[in-house]
Amino acid sequence: MKSSALSHKKGLVVGIANDKSIAWGCAHAFHEAGAELAITYLNDKAEPHVRPLAESIVSPLILPLDVQNEEQMKAVFQAVEDKWGKLDFLLHAVAFAPKSDLNGRVTDSSREGFLAAMDISCHSFIRMARLAEPLMKDGGCLLTLSYHGAQKVVEHYNMMGPVKSALEASVRALAAELGQKNIRVNALSPGPIATRAASGIDHFDELLTLAKDKSPQHELVCIDCVGAYARFLVSDEARLVTGSVSYIDAGFSIMAA
């Protein structure tokens, strides 16, 4: 349903891979609420999957962004400044760990794999915050995506547990540092959703079954559910919500193992 809650707001969405991506659910919700969006895609291989989605919501900026490429990242924020002169909100939905490390014990993780996962999944959000700060002249909202495995040991989530834990700690630190500029920083923590990124986790089907069986509502989360909550958080209605990790998981996170 169309609304005007985000009319006149400009947002940047990073992390769409295809129409099953959580980032796409959020982008669609932002668009339906009246926001104008800049959309990024990882590389030439990803572009054919992302560009049609971006065009369907009439995105004026569709740009390549590998978060490990500093020049590309600077170019994205420069394009936002050139186009709009400001940025109201940003969604960071990027996570990665080398498969050999992701599917093994944290104890056995390689230094290179751990550093890559931390850089792409966590520090890239900090770098984006730094570049977004001068564009959020009238305040704004930074959002990222976490998971329950940041707080509890989730079988097969392995290395991404400590990485997401660092991301949530970064959310709190950024919220404290940027609050005086009226820039809010929050994390969304959805239950497991069958996205392309999730397919890299061993026994992911078991996580889906567990989430449905153990959650009070016995229901799996969808990307539209996450998008609806993201839409609220970037709106003026959530102007005093910062430093939070919001669970969108049918209550799974409140249950004892």
N, C-alpha and C positions, 0 to 999 in steps of 0.2 A: 504494500500500500504506500503510495506516494505521500510524503509529508514535507514540511518546510523547516524541520528542526535544525538542519545544517545548511540552509540557504545562505549564500554569501561566504561560506567557509571553503578553504582550499586545503586539500590533503594530499599526502604522498603515501602510496601503498607499495611496500617492498616485500616480495616473496610469493607472488602468484606463480604457480607452475602450470595449472590447468583449472578447469571448472570444478574440480573436486577440492581445491585448495581452501584452507581456512581463510587465507588472505582474500580469496575471491568472494567468499561469503560476506566478509567484512566490507570489501569494496562495493559490492552490490547494495548492501544496506546503507552505506554512506551515500551512494548515488541516489537511491530511492528517497533519501531524506534531503536531497537538494545540494549536496556537496559537489564541487568540481575537483577532479582527481588527476594527479600524475601517477602513472603506472610504470613499474620497471619490470624487466625480464632479465634472466640470468645471462643468456648467450644466444647465439644464432640458432642452436638446437631448440631452445625454449621459445623463441620468438613466435613461431607459427601457432603455438598453443595459447600464448598470452595476448598477442596483438588483436585477434578477433574479439576477445573479451573486453579489452580496453576500448576498442572501437564501438562496441555495443553500448557502452556507457558514455560515449562521446568524450573520451579523455583527450585533452589537448596536448598532453606530453606523454609519449610512450618511449621509454629510454632504456638502453642496456645498463645493467649494474651487476657486476661481480663485486661483492663487498670487500674482497681482498685487493681489488684494483683501486688504489687511492685516487688516481686521476679520473676514473669513471665516477667515483662517488662525489668528488668535487664538482664534476661536470653536471651531475644530476641536480645538486643543490643550486648551482649557478643557473641552470635552466629554469628552475622554480623561481628564483629571484628575478630573472629576466622576464618571465611570463607574468608573474603575479606581484612581485615585490614583497611577498610575505608568505608565511606558511602557518596554517592554523592547527594542523594535526599531522601525525606521522604514525604509520603502522609498520613495525618491524616484525616480519614473520619468516625469519631465516634461521635455519639450523642445519648443522652438518657434522658428521663424524666419519672418519674412514671406516669402511665396513669391517676390516680386520680388527679394529679396536672396538667398534660398537658391539660386535658379537662375542667379544671376549670379556674376561674379568677386568674390573677396574685395576686390580692388583697387577695385571699383566699389560696394561695399556702402554703404548710407546710414548715417549716424550713428544715426538713429532705429531702423532695422532692427537694427543691430548691438547697440545698447543693449537693445532689447526681447528679442533672443535671449539675451543675456548675463543679463539679469534673470530671465527665466522659466526658462532652462535651467540656470543656474549659481547665481546669487545666491539664488534661492528655496531651494536646498538649504542654504545657509548660514543663512538665516533660520529654516528648520525646525530646524536643529541647535541654534540658540539657544533656541528654544521647547521643544525636547525635553530639553535638558540638565537643567533642574530636575526633570523627571519621571523621569529615569533615575537614581534614587537609589541603586540597587544596581549601577550600570553598565548597559551596553546596547550596541546596534549600530546604526549609521546606514549605509544602503546607497544608492547611486545608480547610474545606468546611463550608461555611456560607450560609445565605439566606437573601433575601430582608427584612424579618421580623426583622433583626437586626437594620435596619435604620428607618423603618416605622411600625406602628401598623398594623399587618395583622390579620384579624379576624380568630379566632380559633388557631392561632399559640401560643398565650398565653405565658406561662412561657419561652418557647424557644426564645422569642424575646429578653429579657434582657440577657439571657445566650449567644446567638449568638452575641449580642452587645459587651459583655465582651470578647468574642473570637476575634472579629475584633480589639478591643483595644489592646489585647495581641499580635496580629500580628504586630501592629505598634511598640509596645514596644520591642518586640523581634528583629524586623528588625533594630531598632536603636542600640540595644545592641550588636548584632552579626555582624553588617555590617563591622566592622573593621577586622573581620576574613573572609570576603568575603562570609558570609553565608546569603543568601537572604530568606526572609520570606514573603509569600503572601497567600491570601485567594481567593478561587473561590466561587462565589455566583451565582449558577445556578437558573433558574426558577424552578417551581415545576415539579418533575419527579415522576412517580408512582413506588417508591421503597418500600421495606418492611418497612423501617423506617417511611416513609411518611404515611403508612396505619394507623398509630396510631393517626394521626391528624383528628379531627372531620371535617366532610364535606370537605374532601380533594378533592373530585370530583369538588366541586364548585371552589376551588383554580385553578384547571386545566382549567376549563371553562373560568374563569376570565382572566387567563394568556394568553390564546389563543385569547380571544375577545379583550382585551385591549392593547396587545403588537402591535407595529407598523408592525411587520412582520406576525402577526396572525398565529404563529406557536409555537408548544410546543418544548421544548428542549429535547434532548436525551442524553444518557450517552456517546455516541461517540462524541457529540459536546463538552462536558465537557472534555473528554479525550484528544481531539485535543488541547484544550487550555492549559491543564495541561502539555502536552508534550512540548509545547512551553516554558512554564514558567520554567521547570526544565532544559531546554537546555541552551547551552552557548549563544544562540541568545538573551536570556532575561537576560543577565548578569548584566544589570543595572536596572532591575525592582525589587523593593523590597518595602515592606510596603503597598502593594496595595490590594484592594478588587476588583476583576474583575468580572463584571456582564456578565453572559452568559444566557440571558433571552429574546432574540428576541426584546429587547428594552423596556420591561415592566417597568423597574425601572425608566425610564425617564418620564413616563406619570403621569399626575395629577390623583388623585383618581376619 
